Amino acid sequence: MGSGKSTVAREVAHRLGVPCLDLDAEIERRAGVDIPTLFEREGERAFRALEVETLRLLLGDVEDAVVALGGGTVANVESRHALLRAGTLVTLDADLAELVRRVAGEGGRPLLQGVDPERRLRELLSSRADAYAECHGRVPSGARDPRAIAEDVVALARRELIAVPLGRRTYRVEVGSGVRHGSGAHAAAMCDGDKLLLVSDRNVAPHWANSLRGALEAEGRKVVEVVLPPGEEHKSIETVNLIWERALDGGMDRGCGVVSLGGGVVGDLAGFAASTLLRGIPVGHLPTTVLSMADSAIGGKTGFDTRHGKNLVGTFHQPSFVTCDVEVLGTLPERDRISGLAEIAKSAWLAGESEVAAIEDDAAALRRGEPEALIRAVRMSATLKARIVTEDERESGTRALLNLGHTVGHALEAAEGYAGLRHGEAVALGMVAAFKLAVKLGSARTDDQQRARALLSSLGLPVDVEGRLDAATLAYIAADKKRRGGQVTFVIPGAPGEVELRPLPLEQVGDLLRM
Ligand SMILES: NC(=O)c1ccc[n+]([C@@H]2O[C@H](COP(=O)([O-])OP(=O)(O)OC[C@H]3O[C@@H](n4cnc5c(N)ncnc54)[C@H](O)[C@@H]3O)[C@@H](O)[C@H]2O)c1
């Protein structure tokens, strides 16, 4: 209220050449009376119900438009998340004194009737702070020229960010070519201490660490750097200790933050170290593999392997930003790039028919590593991951669906001592095994099974799992941390978008997989 959203919305629409709509005006049109009258006659509850319904219809009807929303619209979680999915949601920020100045003397504000405006505005801002934080970006409004504000909004919209809405811990995933150049500013925004710890590995650092260090230093921060030994075999407590020691030797304090530059291994280790250093400091990720862009950098799972299996020790620690620059994939060995496409295929199958069809269409381009196809695929996968993490941050339900292909995949990796198969290759084989189970259990049709196998194969991934399902692999499945009382929870796929969690007795799994 008083943030200037109607004026700014018109400016933004003018710049983008699209219509400008005002949700309040749409509500008045549907109700046939103005909002103060509606409030007076039917109360705030009835108004809110009409607001939710009007927005729902609008989002179904309108293609490209700028919509000015009432400040209470986004207080409704379903509306807010629908808005985040439908386009770019921007919060205009003005300080309290400016808002009070603007609404002073104005009539027709039902929420300010008969109350002290300053007190009421303070209450509204405080009670809606979490909701207002769940947006693609915040733009300072205040006393600025609306044209300058509109410029900022347009620039934000063009970045096509993916938001992971978690109240005040909300963060954004940016996917594109060259977007790493903005990461200095994102890192500086996540903490105000004088140092940042840059964590990478020996394969990544020679190509990409210098320019990132420069970007961080350009923000006035000292950079403490640690370059880890690469690969899953080093995803251990010893490597975590290298990070802890370097950070503490470098004089990091609680105001400092960690920036990871690397694949899933570096991200998981840096995230774990950040979550435990000084009882938790912020982390931002610049993933450098397809897998880490599509999956592991988003969602806050951190950890390392022990001799008992993968990722058995870890934490949940959401990042402050995730920047996926497909240009850095240019130095990734082809085998690793293709391996990461397994998580993309997995995400597409979880998301639904149109996502699977899009990856089928792009398969050849993805296999060749074409940037535009990679951007589309990473965005699809990151969007799905963001949605699932929002629904189930701590994996007490739907988030476990992301483990499609992982139960057998992890066992295959472990059986080879984490040195033979790449993680993604193991996931591809695990997906083939999951479809085998699904067909035998009657959840998937053989058409689905063949389609999934063809998709993985067209991406250049291994699909011949049969010879690998031996006693050693089954022993590792038995040790899977998801095992409960002799049962293994499997993600059982069906048609695209139809995937379920099913606990299965271990013996049955063995029998079905061997058959
Ligand atoms: N946290 C999660 O939610 C989550 C989800 C899925 C997977 N994971 C984890 O991710 C890990 C696998 O990640 P990954 O596939 O990215 O493997 P990785 O991190 O081991 O990277 C693969 C190899 O590529 C090198 N590399 C990375 N980026 C490069 C670049 N741009 N140029 C040159 N070389 C580069 C690495 O040094 C490494 O040798 C596993 O440990 C898995 O458990 C975590």
PDBQT file of the ligand as one rigid body, heavy atoms in Angstrom, charges set to zero:
ROOT
HETATM    1  N1  LIG A 601      22.954 -32.384  -2.663  1.00  0.00    +0.000 N 
HETATM    2  C1  LIG A 601      22.123 -32.978  -3.467  1.00  0.00    +0.000 C 
HETATM    3  O1  LIG A 601      20.912 -32.764  -3.410  1.00  0.00    +0.000 OA
HETATM    4  C2  LIG A 601      22.664 -33.902  -4.517  1.00  0.00    +0.000 A 
HETATM    5  C3  LIG A 601      21.831 -34.336  -5.551  1.00  0.00    +0.000 A 
HETATM    6  C4  LIG A 601      22.380 -35.131  -6.539  1.00  0.00    +0.000 A 
HETATM    7  C5  LIG A 601      23.724 -35.500  -6.488  1.00  0.00    +0.000 A 
HETATM    8  N2  LIG A 601      24.492 -35.061  -5.454  1.00  0.00    +0.000 N 
HETATM    9  C6  LIG A 601      25.927 -35.407  -5.384  1.00  0.00    +0.000 C 
HETATM   10  O2  LIG A 601      26.607 -34.834  -6.483  1.00  0.00    +0.000 OA
HETATM   11  C7  LIG A 601      27.803 -35.575  -6.700  1.00  0.00    +0.000 C 
HETATM   12  C8  LIG A 601      28.054 -35.739  -8.168  1.00  0.00    +0.000 C 
HETATM   13  O3  LIG A 601      28.251 -34.472  -8.726  1.00  0.00    +0.000 OA
HETATM   14  P1  LIG A 601      28.905 -34.289 -10.183  1.00  0.00    +0.000 P 
HETATM   15  O4  LIG A 601      28.314 -35.250 -11.114  1.00  0.00    +0.000 OA
HETATM   16  O5  LIG A 601      28.815 -32.839 -10.453  1.00  0.00    +0.000 OA
HETATM   17  O6  LIG A 601      30.400 -34.791  -9.974  1.00  0.00    +0.000 OA
HETATM   18  P2  LIG A 601      31.751 -34.093  -9.500  1.00  0.00    +0.000 P 
HETATM   19  O7  LIG A 601      31.523 -32.965  -8.612  1.00  0.00    +0.000 OA
HETATM   20  O8  LIG A 601      32.626 -35.197  -9.018  1.00  0.00    +0.000 OA
HETATM   21  O9  LIG A 601      32.354 -33.565 -10.868  1.00  0.00    +0.000 OA
HETATM   22  C9  LIG A 601      32.703 -34.479 -11.892  1.00  0.00    +0.000 C 
HETATM   23  C10 LIG A 601      34.148 -34.255 -12.361  1.00  0.00    +0.000 C 
HETATM   24  O10 LIG A 601      34.197 -33.101 -13.200  1.00  0.00    +0.000 OA
HETATM   25  C11 LIG A 601      35.166 -32.165 -12.725  1.00  0.00    +0.000 C 
HETATM   26  N3  LIG A 601      34.615 -30.870 -13.083  1.00  0.00    +0.000 N 
HETATM   27  C12 LIG A 601      33.524 -30.287 -12.551  1.00  0.00    +0.000 A 
HETATM   28  N4  LIG A 601      33.208 -29.182 -13.235  1.00  0.00    +0.000 NA
HETATM   29  C13 LIG A 601      34.129 -29.039 -14.205  1.00  0.00    +0.000 A 
HETATM   30  C14 LIG A 601      34.338 -28.087 -15.239  1.00  0.00    +0.000 A 
HETATM   31  N5  LIG A 601      33.472 -27.103 -15.467  1.00  0.00    +0.000 N 
HETATM   32  N6  LIG A 601      35.423 -28.223 -16.008  1.00  0.00    +0.000 NA
HETATM   33  C15 LIG A 601      36.289 -29.259 -15.826  1.00  0.00    +0.000 A 
HETATM   34  N7  LIG A 601      36.118 -30.210 -14.907  1.00  0.00    +0.000 NA
HETATM   35  C16 LIG A 601      35.053 -30.095 -14.095  1.00  0.00    +0.000 A 
HETATM   36  C17 LIG A 601      35.288 -32.477 -11.272  1.00  0.00    +0.000 C 
HETATM   37  O11 LIG A 601      36.524 -32.068 -10.771  1.00  0.00    +0.000 OA
HETATM   38  C18 LIG A 601      35.122 -33.977 -11.245  1.00  0.00    +0.000 C 
HETATM   39  O12 LIG A 601      36.341 -34.591 -11.590  1.00  0.00    +0.000 OA
HETATM   40  C19 LIG A 601      27.646 -36.866  -5.956  1.00  0.00    +0.000 C 
HETATM   41  O13 LIG A 601      28.496 -36.851  -4.850  1.00  0.00    +0.000 OA
HETATM   42  C20 LIG A 601      26.197 -36.858  -5.498  1.00  0.00    +0.000 C 
HETATM   43  O14 LIG A 601      26.006 -37.509  -4.271  1.00  0.00    +0.000 OA
HETATM   44  C21 LIG A 601      23.992 -34.286  -4.481  1.00  0.00    +0.000 A 
ENDROOT
TORSDOF 0
